[in-house]
Amino acid sequence: MTLHVRYSKSIVTTGKHSFDFIKLRLTFLSKSFHLSHSFLKTNNNNCTNNNTIDCSEFHFKTLILSAIERNYWTFCYNTKPNPNPFQERLQAVISEPELFTKVLYSIKEHPQIALRFFHWVTRQPGCMPSNNSFVAVLEILEESNLMNRAYPVMERMVCEDLNGVVDGLIDRKSNANVAGKVFDFMLFFLAKKMLVEQCLLVFNKMIRSKFLPDVKNCNRILKMLRGMKLVSRRNQVYSMMIAYGIKPNIITYNTLLDSYCKEGDIDRALDLLEEMQRRGCAPNDVTYNALISGLVKEGDFVQAREMISKMSVLGLKVSSYSYNPLIRGYCEKGLILKAFNLAEEMSVAGASPTAYTYNILMYGLCKQGRVLNARQQYSSMLKKNVMPDIVSYNILIYGYSLFGRITEVFSLLYELRRINLFPTMITYNTLMQGLCMNDYLERARQLKDEMVNLGFPPDVYTYTILVNGSYKAGDLTLAKEMFDEMMTRGLQPDHYAYTTRIVGELKLGDTSTAFNLLEEMLEKGFMPNLITYNVFVHGLCKAANVEEASELLKEMVNSGCVPDHVTYTSIICSYLDLGNIQKAKDLFYEMQSKGVNPTVVTYTVMIHALAVTRRVESAFMYFMEMLKKGIMPNVITYNALINGYCKSGRMERAYECFSEMESSGLVANKYSYTILINGNCDLGNWSEALRLYNEMVDRGIEPDSCTHSALLKQIGLDSKAHALHYLENVVLGNYVNVEPKSVRSLARPFSDINSNVIHSRQRFHTLHLKMKKKSFWP
């Protein structure tokens, strides 16, 4: 009662008509908040005659409403913390948590005022809100359907004592329906914030107190745990759902199916498919799309195709999301023909290809060196009003880089900017990789500096590309310099960066440095993986230690690391280099017996080894075998076969292969022409050799020293004058109508024109300089 009297004095002004003043204020207040005079009178009577409402909480309620009526912005917690004239009068509420809770409940008819007052009080010095205060404001908001305003309350509650608030809600039991909805909002909020521990705490307490969470919130928890790869906790949540009678819906099952497929547990995913059907939940297109993706990931293309057929039978929507994983799987396996057949089937089925579909096909083509076909796909995109994205351009930049067309690469960079696409870090790194791949290391280093000015500071991958480019150029010192610069900039080398250095050291340095780098990797927590093993297998094979490489292959299997086509191909190639074709064949069939499919690279090394030893018919058998398996040959494969036919003197078959290669969309490179030039020169077909030389230059293919050696190797020094005359005037464009000398004149005996020897040497030197100037590097 003393408290009541003291605070009553703070409200009642002194003077003769003090009581009349209070009456007048309360009447005025009732008009502002639609509270009738009778309501105030009733509460006043209760204050004196009824113990159900504490008099002090009634007066604080009156004070709060009166203050807001006088100034609407009173108690606004987001305004500047100016001195509040009511702060002293409300000190008891600020300092006494239980009184604070009672006052909140007393103004619950005005939920927005209650929320505003809660925030104001909790910001005052000395305020220590109790768990019941949080419970009160959350209940008030839920009863008024204002839980969308509860986010700041939840954020503070998580920082204070979430566990205590949950227990407070459970202990009240005054309104189980309201408490259940508050709990569901808590789960929604915590899952959205990715607060795993707090979310599972609320979930477990709800379940054990018979407050069953809404299935939507259970799904949110499952998705959160899936995203964070917390497999055991995800399984525990699902088990509790089933045990406590929370019925899963289609989203629950799809979330779990997607998780199992991404984890490679396809058998469990298929079991779950049967379970959901038993429980009366019909799978939808999302269900089957997740299964198709999982089956492709496990290499089961047949069952993935069956899933697409099943979707059609069930009348489910078959879209690009259904076909894309399978198309991508075929492309990754080098089965481009099957990928295109499936893309055609997709269009017939009414599923429109997306930019992602085209990007998959373009990347598959570029990996096989078929960049012109990839460019045709790009044109097809535009015709079908599918807009290419930055990934499309990155893929084409990669493809032209592989092909050595750096001019086209920079044209693409200009073009993407013209259509308002912006280069990304991947764009610049791909461009840099193309420059290093084509021996423009210095230009690549300049690009690194330009990237900084453009707002793209080099990352670990950028430096790894430069390290690899330095090794390719044979510059061990620069490779180490780039690696050290990366670390100086605070970038930590990753698994790929270390592996790149190990490859370089095995190739150019010494084995001990490579093993030292491996030890450094292990110290930093990078465990050897398949790529690491493959690097060492390849290094040992290059050093002709094929038996040691074979032992390492066995060690891989024993350690649980399954060898792939790269491992086997490295050892096969080493056996072939040593002339042990039978051993190579045995290993070729062994890899297939163990479920490892040979790739275009594997077949190409076999074809090359047989072709150069003039076993061209055997080489052709392997060529036909790869075609039957849907593995498309690349330009290197065709070059190997063309070389075999040239060495066997079968030029007609060589030209047939050349023509077949170009009709399949592959573009001849300098090696294709050099092989044909060499074959013709061996047979004395000088006119044809010079025609081929002219053709390759006209197509923008730069001859190299091998081309020139092949062209001039059997011509006497005197006859080089005639060849040089032709190259100088026709190829370099210094003369209008010059025909090449006949075979007879080119082959004239050296003794007949001895006087031309010195002059021929001088002209060769002059031509050499002119060719350099025109970028025809001899």
MARLOFI-265772 format. One line per field, with one value per residue (C-alpha): residue number from 1; residue in three letters; x, y, z. Coordinates in steps of 0.2 Angstrom, whole numbers. Layout:
<sites>
num c(NUM,...)
residuo c(ALA,...)
east c(X,...)
north c(Y,...)
up c(Z,...)
</sites>
This chain:
<sites>
num c(1,2,3,4,5,6,7,8,9,10,11,12,13,14,15,16,17,18,19,20,21,22,23,24,25,26,27,28,29,30,31,32,33,34,35,36,37,38,39,40,41,42,43,44,45,46,47,48,49,50,51,52,53,54,55,56,57,58,59,60,61,62,63,64,65,66,67,68,69,70,71,72,73,74,75,76,77,78,79,80,81,82,83,84,85,86,87,88,89,90,91,92,93,94,95,96,97,98,99,100,101,102,103,104,105,106,107,108,109,110,111,112,113,114,115,116,117,118,119,120,121,122,123,124,125,126,127,128,129,130,131,132,133,134,135,136,137,138,139,140,141,142,143,144,145,146,147,148,149,150,151,152,153,154,155,156,157,158,159,160,161,162,163,164,165,166,167,168,169,170,171,172,173,174,175,176,177,178,179,180,181,182,183,184,185,186,187,188,189,190,191,192,193,194,195,196,197,198,199,200,201,202,203,204,205,206,207,208,209,210,211,212,213,214,215,216,217,218,219,220,221,222,223,224,225,226,227,228,229,230,231,232,233,234,235,236,237,238,239,240,241,242,243,244,245,246,247,248,249,250,251,252,253,254,255,256,257,258,259,260,261,262,263,264,265,266,267,268,269,270,271,272,273,274,275,276,277,278,279,280,281,282,283,284,285,286,287,288,289,290,291,292,293,294,295,296,297,298,299,300,301,302,303,304,305,306,307,308,309,310,311,312,313,314,315,316,317,318,319,320,321,322,323,324,325,326,327,328,329,330,331,332,333,334,335,336,337,338,339,340,341,342,343,344,345,346,347,348,349,350,351,352,353,354,355,356,357,358,359,360,361,362,363,364,365,366,367,368,369,370,371,372,373,374,375,376,377,378,379,380,381,382,383,384,385,386,387,388,389,390,391,392,393,394,395,396,397,398,399,400,401,402,403,404,405,406,407,408,409,410,411,412,413,414,415,416,417,418,419,420,421,422,423,424,425,426,427,428,429,430,431,432,433,434,435,436,437,438,439,440,441,442,443,444,445,446,447,448,449,450,451,452,453,454,455,456,457,458,459,460,461,462,463,464,465,466,467,468,469,470,471,472,473,474,475,476,477,478,479,480,481,482,483,484,485,486,487,488,489,490,491,492,493,494,495,496,497,498,499,500,501,502,503,504,505,506,507,508,509,510,511,512,513,514,515,516,517,518,519,520,521,522,523,524,525,526,527,528,529,530,531,532,533,534,535,536,537,538,539,540,541,542,543,544,545,546,547,548,549,550,551,552,553,554,555,556,557,558,559,560,561,562,563,564,565,566,567,568,569,570,571,572,573,574,575,576,577,578,579,580,581,582,583,584,585,586,587,588,589,590,591,592,593,594,595,596,597,598,599,600,601,602,603,604,605,606,607,608,609,610,611,612,613,614,615,616,617,618,619,620,621,622,623,624,625,626,627,628,629,630,631,632,633,634,635,636,637,638,639,640,641,642,643,644,645,646,647,648,649,650,651,652,653,654,655,656,657,658,659,660,661,662,663,664,665,666,667,668,669,670,671,672,673,674,675,676,677,678,679,680,681,682,683,684,685,686,687,688,689,690,691,692,693,694,695,696,697,698,699,700,701,702,703,704,705,706,707,708,709,710,711,712,713,714,715,716,717,718,719,720,721,722,723,724,725,726,727,728,729,730,731,732,733,734,735,736,737,738,739,740,741,742,743,744,745,746,747,748,749,750,751,752,753,754,755,756,757,758,759,760,761,762,763,764,765,766,767,768,769,770,771,772,773,774,775,776,777,778)
residuo c(MET,THR,LEU,HIS,VAL,ARG,TYR,SER,LYS,SER,ILE,VAL,THR,THR,GLY,LYS,HIS,SER,PHE,ASP,PHE,ILE,LYS,LEU,ARG,LEU,THR,PHE,LEU,SER,LYS,SER,PHE,HIS,LEU,SER,HIS,SER,PHE,LEU,LYS,THR,ASN,ASN,ASN,ASN,CYS,THR,ASN,ASN,ASN,THR,ILE,ASP,CYS,SER,GLU,PHE,HIS,PHE,LYS,THR,LEU,ILE,LEU,SER,ALA,ILE,GLU,ARG,ASN,TYR,TRP,THR,PHE,CYS,TYR,ASN,THR,LYS,PRO,ASN,PRO,ASN,PRO,PHE,GLN,GLU,ARG,LEU,GLN,ALA,VAL,ILE,SER,GLU,PRO,GLU,LEU,PHE,THR,LYS,VAL,LEU,TYR,SER,ILE,LYS,GLU,HIS,PRO,GLN,ILE,ALA,LEU,ARG,PHE,PHE,HIS,TRP,VAL,THR,ARG,GLN,PRO,GLY,CYS,MET,PRO,SER,ASN,ASN,SER,PHE,VAL,ALA,VAL,LEU,GLU,ILE,LEU,GLU,GLU,SER,ASN,LEU,MET,ASN,ARG,ALA,TYR,PRO,VAL,MET,GLU,ARG,MET,VAL,CYS,GLU,ASP,LEU,ASN,GLY,VAL,VAL,ASP,GLY,LEU,ILE,ASP,ARG,LYS,SER,ASN,ALA,ASN,VAL,ALA,GLY,LYS,VAL,PHE,ASP,PHE,MET,LEU,PHE,PHE,LEU,ALA,LYS,LYS,MET,LEU,VAL,GLU,GLN,CYS,LEU,LEU,VAL,PHE,ASN,LYS,MET,ILE,ARG,SER,LYS,PHE,LEU,PRO,ASP,VAL,LYS,ASN,CYS,ASN,ARG,ILE,LEU,LYS,MET,LEU,ARG,GLY,MET,LYS,LEU,VAL,SER,ARG,ARG,ASN,GLN,VAL,TYR,SER,MET,MET,ILE,ALA,TYR,GLY,ILE,LYS,PRO,ASN,ILE,ILE,THR,TYR,ASN,THR,LEU,LEU,ASP,SER,TYR,CYS,LYS,GLU,GLY,ASP,ILE,ASP,ARG,ALA,LEU,ASP,LEU,LEU,GLU,GLU,MET,GLN,ARG,ARG,GLY,CYS,ALA,PRO,ASN,ASP,VAL,THR,TYR,ASN,ALA,LEU,ILE,SER,GLY,LEU,VAL,LYS,GLU,GLY,ASP,PHE,VAL,GLN,ALA,ARG,GLU,MET,ILE,SER,LYS,MET,SER,VAL,LEU,GLY,LEU,LYS,VAL,SER,SER,TYR,SER,TYR,ASN,PRO,LEU,ILE,ARG,GLY,TYR,CYS,GLU,LYS,GLY,LEU,ILE,LEU,LYS,ALA,PHE,ASN,LEU,ALA,GLU,GLU,MET,SER,VAL,ALA,GLY,ALA,SER,PRO,THR,ALA,TYR,THR,TYR,ASN,ILE,LEU,MET,TYR,GLY,LEU,CYS,LYS,GLN,GLY,ARG,VAL,LEU,ASN,ALA,ARG,GLN,GLN,TYR,SER,SER,MET,LEU,LYS,LYS,ASN,VAL,MET,PRO,ASP,ILE,VAL,SER,TYR,ASN,ILE,LEU,ILE,TYR,GLY,TYR,SER,LEU,PHE,GLY,ARG,ILE,THR,GLU,VAL,PHE,SER,LEU,LEU,TYR,GLU,LEU,ARG,ARG,ILE,ASN,LEU,PHE,PRO,THR,MET,ILE,THR,TYR,ASN,THR,LEU,MET,GLN,GLY,LEU,CYS,MET,ASN,ASP,TYR,LEU,GLU,ARG,ALA,ARG,GLN,LEU,LYS,ASP,GLU,MET,VAL,ASN,LEU,GLY,PHE,PRO,PRO,ASP,VAL,TYR,THR,TYR,THR,ILE,LEU,VAL,ASN,GLY,SER,TYR,LYS,ALA,GLY,ASP,LEU,THR,LEU,ALA,LYS,GLU,MET,PHE,ASP,GLU,MET,MET,THR,ARG,GLY,LEU,GLN,PRO,ASP,HIS,TYR,ALA,TYR,THR,THR,ARG,ILE,VAL,GLY,GLU,LEU,LYS,LEU,GLY,ASP,THR,SER,THR,ALA,PHE,ASN,LEU,LEU,GLU,GLU,MET,LEU,GLU,LYS,GLY,PHE,MET,PRO,ASN,LEU,ILE,THR,TYR,ASN,VAL,PHE,VAL,HIS,GLY,LEU,CYS,LYS,ALA,ALA,ASN,VAL,GLU,GLU,ALA,SER,GLU,LEU,LEU,LYS,GLU,MET,VAL,ASN,SER,GLY,CYS,VAL,PRO,ASP,HIS,VAL,THR,TYR,THR,SER,ILE,ILE,CYS,SER,TYR,LEU,ASP,LEU,GLY,ASN,ILE,GLN,LYS,ALA,LYS,ASP,LEU,PHE,TYR,GLU,MET,GLN,SER,LYS,GLY,VAL,ASN,PRO,THR,VAL,VAL,THR,TYR,THR,VAL,MET,ILE,HIS,ALA,LEU,ALA,VAL,THR,ARG,ARG,VAL,GLU,SER,ALA,PHE,MET,TYR,PHE,MET,GLU,MET,LEU,LYS,LYS,GLY,ILE,MET,PRO,ASN,VAL,ILE,THR,TYR,ASN,ALA,LEU,ILE,ASN,GLY,TYR,CYS,LYS,SER,GLY,ARG,MET,GLU,ARG,ALA,TYR,GLU,CYS,PHE,SER,GLU,MET,GLU,SER,SER,GLY,LEU,VAL,ALA,ASN,LYS,TYR,SER,TYR,THR,ILE,LEU,ILE,ASN,GLY,ASN,CYS,ASP,LEU,GLY,ASN,TRP,SER,GLU,ALA,LEU,ARG,LEU,TYR,ASN,GLU,MET,VAL,ASP,ARG,GLY,ILE,GLU,PRO,ASP,SER,CYS,THR,HIS,SER,ALA,LEU,LEU,LYS,GLN,ILE,GLY,LEU,ASP,SER,LYS,ALA,HIS,ALA,LEU,HIS,TYR,LEU,GLU,ASN,VAL,VAL,LEU,GLY,ASN,TYR,VAL,ASN,VAL,GLU,PRO,LYS,SER,VAL,ARG,SER,LEU,ALA,ARG,PRO,PHE,SER,ASP,ILE,ASN,SER,ASN,VAL,ILE,HIS,SER,ARG,GLN,ARG,PHE,HIS,THR,LEU,HIS,LEU,LYS,MET,LYS,LYS,LYS,SER,PHE,TRP,PRO)
east c(0,14,20,3,2,19,15,-2,6,16,0,-11,-7,-8,-22,-40,-47,-35,-48,-58,-41,-39,-57,-55,-38,-46,-61,-50,-39,-54,-59,-41,-40,-59,-60,-76,-78,-87,-72,-61,-73,-75,-56,-55,-68,-58,-43,-52,-63,-56,-39,-38,-30,-15,-18,0,-1,-17,-10,6,-6,-15,2,8,-8,-9,9,6,-10,0,15,12,31,34,42,48,64,71,71,86,88,82,77,59,49,41,57,58,39,42,58,49,44,61,70,57,55,39,30,36,28,12,11,14,-1,-11,-9,-11,-27,-15,-2,8,9,15,28,34,34,44,58,59,60,73,84,84,99,97,83,85,70,64,60,42,43,48,35,22,26,27,10,3,9,3,-14,-15,-8,7,21,29,34,43,60,69,61,68,85,87,79,92,106,98,91,82,82,73,60,56,54,43,32,30,27,13,1,-13,-16,-7,-13,-4,11,12,11,25,36,33,38,54,58,55,66,80,80,80,95,104,106,107,110,96,84,87,85,68,63,68,59,43,43,45,32,19,20,21,30,21,28,33,45,52,55,65,75,79,84,95,104,105,114,126,129,124,119,116,106,95,92,88,75,66,66,58,45,40,41,30,17,22,16,30,23,31,43,50,53,60,72,78,79,90,101,103,107,120,128,129,117,106,100,93,85,76,70,63,54,45,42,33,22,17,12,1,12,14,31,31,43,55,56,61,73,82,83,89,103,108,108,119,131,133,136,119,113,102,91,91,84,71,66,63,52,42,39,31,20,14,10,23,31,47,58,76,79,75,86,101,109,109,116,129,134,136,147,158,160,165,149,144,134,122,121,115,103,96,95,85,73,71,65,53,46,42,55,64,83,89,105,112,108,117,132,133,134,146,158,157,162,176,184,185,192,177,175,167,153,152,150,136,127,129,121,107,104,102,90,79,79,89,101,118,125,143,145,142,156,168,166,169,184,190,187,196,210,212,212,225,214,219,212,195,197,199,185,173,179,174,158,152,155,145,129,131,138,152,167,169,185,182,182,199,206,200,208,224,224,222,237,248,242,248,265,260,266,272,255,247,258,252,234,237,241,227,215,219,215,199,194,198,213,222,216,224,218,226,243,241,238,254,264,258,262,280,283,276,289,302,305,307,313,297,286,293,292,274,270,280,271,254,259,266,249,241,233,235,239,225,226,227,240,252,248,252,269,272,268,281,294,292,293,307,315,319,309,315,307,291,291,295,280,269,275,271,254,251,257,244,230,229,227,233,218,216,223,239,241,239,252,265,260,262,278,285,279,288,304,302,299,284,286,286,271,262,267,259,243,242,245,231,219,225,223,205,208,200,211,202,205,219,229,227,230,247,254,247,256,272,272,268,283,294,288,279,262,256,258,248,234,233,231,219,207,211,204,188,186,187,173,185,179,193,191,196,213,216,210,221,237,233,230,245,257,250,250,268,274,264,251,238,224,225,225,209,201,203,196,180,178,178,165,154,155,149,166,170,188,196,208,223,215,213,230,237,227,232,250,249,242,255,269,262,262,242,239,222,216,225,215,199,203,207,190,180,188,183,165,163,166,184,196,213,228,246,250,237,244,262,259,251,265,278,269,269,287,292,284,291,274,282,268,255,266,267,248,245,257,248,231,236,243,227,217,226,236,253,267,281,298,292,282,296,308,295,293,312,320,323,327,345,352,352,334,329,331,316,306,311,307,289,287,293,282,266,264,270,262,277,273,256,257,271,269,279,294,291,296,310,317,316,326,340,357,366,382,372,369,383,385,368,372,378,364,352,358,356,339,334,340,330,314,316,316,301,291,294,288,272,270,274,287,299)
north c(0,12,9,14,30,35,34,40,56,57,57,68,86,97,109,110,102,88,74,83,85,66,63,76,68,50,56,64,49,38,48,46,27,23,18,22,32,17,6,17,19,0,-2,11,2,-14,-5,-1,-17,-31,-40,-47,-32,-24,-5,-1,-10,-1,16,12,7,24,33,25,28,46,49,42,52,68,64,50,47,44,27,25,15,20,39,48,44,61,62,55,65,48,39,43,39,22,18,4,-4,-3,-10,-24,-38,-45,-28,-25,-42,-37,-20,-28,-40,-25,-16,-31,-24,-11,-24,-11,0,-15,-19,-1,0,-17,-10,7,-2,-15,0,9,8,-5,-15,-34,-41,-58,-73,-70,-52,-60,-73,-59,-49,-64,-70,-52,-51,-69,-66,-50,-58,-47,-60,-51,-37,-50,-51,-38,-47,-64,-57,-50,-66,-77,-66,-66,-83,-93,-109,-99,-91,-108,-116,-101,-104,-122,-119,-106,-118,-105,-105,-120,-114,-98,-106,-118,-104,-94,-110,-111,-93,-97,-111,-101,-87,-98,-109,-93,-86,-103,-105,-124,-127,-115,-122,-140,-134,-127,-142,-155,-146,-143,-162,-168,-156,-162,-146,-153,-142,-138,-149,-133,-129,-146,-145,-128,-137,-152,-139,-130,-146,-152,-135,-137,-156,-161,-178,-187,-172,-172,-190,-188,-174,-185,-200,-189,-182,-200,-206,-191,-192,-177,-182,-179,-170,-170,-156,-166,-181,-171,-162,-179,-187,-172,-174,-193,-191,-177,-188,-202,-214,-217,-234,-225,-212,-226,-234,-217,-216,-232,-226,-210,-220,-232,-218,-211,-196,-196,-191,-175,-169,-162,-179,-187,-173,-176,-194,-192,-180,-193,-208,-198,-193,-212,-215,-225,-217,-231,-229,-210,-212,-224,-211,-198,-211,-214,-196,-195,-210,-203,-186,-176,-161,-166,-150,-145,-149,-167,-168,-156,-168,-182,-171,-165,-183,-188,-173,-176,-194,-187,-195,-179,-188,-195,-178,-170,-184,-182,-163,-167,-178,-165,-153,-165,-169,-150,-146,-130,-129,-116,-106,-119,-133,-124,-120,-139,-143,-129,-134,-152,-147,-135,-149,-159,-145,-142,-124,-120,-132,-123,-106,-114,-118,-100,-94,-107,-99,-82,-89,-97,-81,-89,-75,-81,-77,-73,-92,-94,-82,-89,-106,-99,-90,-107,-115,-103,-103,-122,-119,-105,-92,-77,-64,-72,-73,-54,-51,-61,-50,-35,-42,-47,-29,-23,-32,-26,-42,-39,-50,-60,-66,-83,-73,-65,-82,-91,-78,-79,-98,-96,-84,-96,-111,-102,-96,-78,-78,-60,-54,-65,-56,-39,-45,-49,-31,-25,-35,-26,-9,-16,-21,-40,-43,-60,-75,-92,-98,-83,-87,-105,-102,-91,-104,-117,-106,-103,-121,-123,-110,-119,-105,-114,-97,-87,-102,-101,-82,-82,-95,-85,-69,-77,-81,-64,-57,-67,-80,-98,-111,-124,-142,-137,-124,-137,-150,-138,-135,-154,-157,-143,-150,-167,-161,-148,-149,-164,-178,-173,-155,-163,-174,-160,-150,-166,-166,-147,-151,-164,-153,-140,-153,-157,-176,-185,-187,-195,-180,-181,-199,-196,-182,-194,-208,-197,-190,-208,-213,-198,-202,-220,-228,-237,-252,-240,-231,-248,-252,-235,-240,-255,-244,-233,-247,-254,-236,-236,-223,-229,-226,-217,-216,-203,-215,-230,-219,-212,-230,-236,-221,-225,-243,-237,-225,-240,-250,-262,-262,-279,-273,-257,-267,-278,-263,-256,-271,-272,-255,-259,-275,-264,-253,-238,-233,-227,-209,-200,-198,-216,-221,-208,-214,-232,-226,-215,-229,-241,-228,-223,-241,-243,-254,-242,-256,-260,-241,-240,-254,-244,-229,-238,-245,-228,-222,-237,-232,-215,-207,-193,-192,-175,-167,-175,-192,-189,-182,-198,-208,-197,-198,-217,-217,-205,-216,-231,-221,-222,-203,-206,-213,-199,-186,-195,-194,-176,-172,-183,-173,-156,-162,-168,-150,-151,-139,-144,-137,-134,-152,-158,-149,-152,-171,-170,-159,-171,-186,-177,-172,-190,-195,-181,-172,-155,-146,-153,-149,-131,-130,-136,-124,-110,-116,-117,-99,-93,-100,-91,-106,-101,-113,-117,-124,-142,-137,-128,-143,-155,-144,-141,-157,-166,-151,-148,-131,-125,-129,-120,-104,-109,-114,-98,-88,-96,-93,-75,-70,-80,-84,-67,-58,-49,-55,-56,-72,-84,-102,-115,-123,-140,-155,-158,-140,-141,-157,-151,-157,-146,-146,-138,-122,-121,-102,-99,-107,-91,-81,-94,-93,-74,-74,-88,-76,-62,-72,-78,-60,-56,-71,-66,-49,-56,-68,-83,-90,-103)
up c(0,3,-15,-21,-10,-16,-34,-32,-26,-42,-52,-41,-42,-27,-25,-20,-35,-37,-38,-51,-61,-61,-66,-80,-86,-86,-96,-109,-110,-113,-129,-136,-134,-135,-117,-109,-93,-86,-89,-80,-66,-65,-64,-50,-40,-43,-36,-20,-18,-28,-26,-43,-51,-42,-39,-44,-61,-64,-61,-71,-85,-83,-83,-99,-109,-103,-108,-125,-127,-122,-134,-147,-148,-130,-126,-144,-142,-159,-156,-148,-130,-124,-105,-103,-90,-85,-81,-63,-61,-69,-60,-50,-67,-73,-58,-53,-66,-59,-59,-77,-82,-73,-82,-99,-96,-90,-107,-118,-126,-134,-141,-151,-135,-125,-138,-138,-119,-118,-129,-120,-103,-108,-114,-98,-86,-73,-82,-80,-89,-83,-93,-89,-97,-113,-112,-108,-124,-135,-129,-131,-149,-154,-147,-158,-173,-173,-172,-187,-175,-164,-172,-161,-146,-152,-156,-138,-130,-139,-132,-114,-109,-123,-112,-98,-109,-117,-99,-94,-109,-105,-86,-89,-98,-97,-116,-124,-141,-140,-132,-147,-160,-150,-151,-170,-172,-162,-173,-189,-183,-177,-193,-203,-193,-195,-176,-175,-157,-151,-164,-159,-141,-144,-155,-142,-128,-138,-143,-125,-118,-131,-141,-158,-171,-187,-201,-211,-197,-196,-215,-211,-198,-210,-224,-212,-206,-225,-229,-215,-219,-201,-206,-189,-182,-198,-196,-177,-181,-194,-182,-169,-181,-185,-167,-160,-175,-185,-202,-216,-232,-249,-245,-230,-242,-256,-243,-237,-254,-260,-245,-248,-266,-263,-250,-263,-253,-268,-261,-245,-257,-267,-250,-245,-262,-258,-240,-245,-257,-244,-233,-246,-252,-271,-277,-288,-302,-289,-281,-297,-302,-286,-289,-307,-301,-288,-300,-313,-299,-296,-314,-316,-332,-337,-321,-323,-340,-333,-321,-335,-344,-327,-325,-342,-338,-322,-331,-321,-328,-337,-338,-341,-323,-327,-342,-337,-325,-337,-352,-340,-335,-353,-357,-342,-348,-366,-373,-383,-396,-382,-374,-390,-393,-376,-379,-395,-385,-372,-385,-393,-376,-374,-362,-367,-366,-354,-354,-342,-355,-369,-357,-353,-371,-376,-362,-367,-385,-379,-369,-385,-394,-405,-402,-418,-414,-397,-406,-416,-400,-395,-411,-408,-391,-399,-412,-399,-388,-374,-368,-365,-348,-341,-340,-358,-362,-350,-358,-376,-369,-362,-378,-389,-377,-379,-398,-397,-404,-392,-404,-403,-384,-382,-395,-383,-369,-379,-384,-367,-361,-376,-371,-353,-345,-333,-332,-316,-307,-316,-333,-329,-322,-338,-349,-339,-341,-360,-361,-351,-361,-377,-370,-367,-349,-349,-355,-341,-328,-335,-334,-315,-312,-323,-313,-297,-306,-311,-294,-295,-283,-288,-278,-275,-291,-301,-293,-296,-315,-315,-306,-319,-333,-326,-326,-343,-349,-340,-327,-310,-302,-308,-302,-285,-285,-289,-276,-263,-268,-266,-248,-245,-249,-235,-247,-241,-255,-257,-262,-280,-278,-269,-282,-296,-288,-286,-304,-309,-298,-304,-322,-321,-303,-293,-284,-267,-268,-274,-258,-247,-254,-250,-232,-231,-237,-224,-210,-216,-215,-234,-235,-251,-263,-280,-289,-278,-281,-300,-300,-292,-303,-318,-312,-310,-327,-335,-326,-334,-316,-323,-311,-296,-303,-304,-286,-281,-290,-279,-264,-269,-269,-252,-244,-251,-264,-280,-296,-310,-329,-326,-315,-328,-343,-336,-333,-350,-358,-349,-355,-373,-372,-367,-382,-371,-380,-373,-355,-360,-368,-353,-342,-354,-352,-333,-330,-339,-329,-313,-319,-325,-342,-354,-360,-376,-369,-365,-383,-391,-382,-388,-406,-406,-400,-413,-427,-425,-426,-442,-434,-442,-444,-425,-421,-432,-423,-406,-416,-421,-403,-396,-408,-404,-386,-390,-386,-398,-405,-403,-415,-406,-410,-428,-429,-422,-435,-449,-444,-445,-462,-468,-461,-470,-486,-487,-491,-498,-481,-472,-482,-478,-460,-462,-471,-458,-444,-451,-456,-438,-432,-427,-434,-440,-431,-435,-431,-443,-457,-452,-452,-470,-476,-469,-477,-494,-493,-489,-505,-515,-517,-516,-525,-513,-498,-503,-506,-489,-482,-491,-485,-467,-467,-476,-462,-449,-443,-438,-444,-432,-433,-435,-450,-459,-455,-463,-478,-481,-474,-490,-501,-506,-499,-517,-520,-503,-514,-524,-509,-500,-515,-515,-497,-498,-512,-511,-493,-487,-501,-509,-526,-536,-547,-543,-545,-535,-544,-551,-541,-553,-551,-532,-533,-544,-539,-527,-539,-553,-544,-531,-534,-526,-509,-500,-508,-502,-484,-484,-491,-478,-464,-472,-474,-456,-450,-461,-454,-436,-440,-447,-432,-443,-431,-438)
</sites>
